[in-house]
């Protein structure tokens, strides 16, 4: 149930920055740096989205080069050496995204308030065209660019995620 | 002698990370059983002498809360400690899960130190 208004942009940015840093430092042993401007990404890219349904309806999506996606999986599965199949790469980035959005929501809303979110969904990054109202946060991770989008208005999300 | 732990998560990555962190916490004499949702975990429990079940909250088919409730309703398994590891772990969710009988709730990303603190009373001192 949607029963709260969205926080101010500044609070969203602070929560997102903290969530991205904590997630990558713990899961990938990497310190993301915040970028003032989003850099152009080399194709192919991977997009992963996750919907939050309460207390606000919004979508969070990340777009990153496939090279970074593969590197994330390789770092996580370093001892097992099976981090390079497309399925494992998508699963690894999906779990990173799931953790990141969970932390983002914990930083964003009061601790005594429940929140609900869906499952991570992977897309080709090229299919994730930024349309409608969104906020974009740019990071550099392991020398690669990564962009995180917050779409606060779910009525506009359908136009953004048209699969190929 | 090894002890048996059931790990339940729909993500292969999450299951791998939990397994790795249990071992990094020093509990290396462990036999792991993995399930991808609550329904599969209940079947696994019928065939494994598990000492602990570690589950995600958000899973398809049967989520962590439904699994926890099923375990606590079943006289065969109701004493089994259930550790919930979830991205949803703010105070409200922790309270809800503890009210339903969770042994502990840890927030993703899990630190080895937090996992050790939770596991030590259950699994005993590291040899």
Interface residues (C-beta under 8 A of the other chain):
Chain A: X22 X23 X26 X27 X73 X76 X77 X79 X80 X88 X91 X92 X94 X95 X98 X99 X101 X102 X103 X105 X106 X109 X111 X112 X113 X114 X115 X116 X117 X119
Chain B: X10 X11 X12 X13 X14 X16 X17 X20 X58 X60 X86 X87 X88 X89 X90 X91 X92 X93 X96 X107 X108 X109 X111
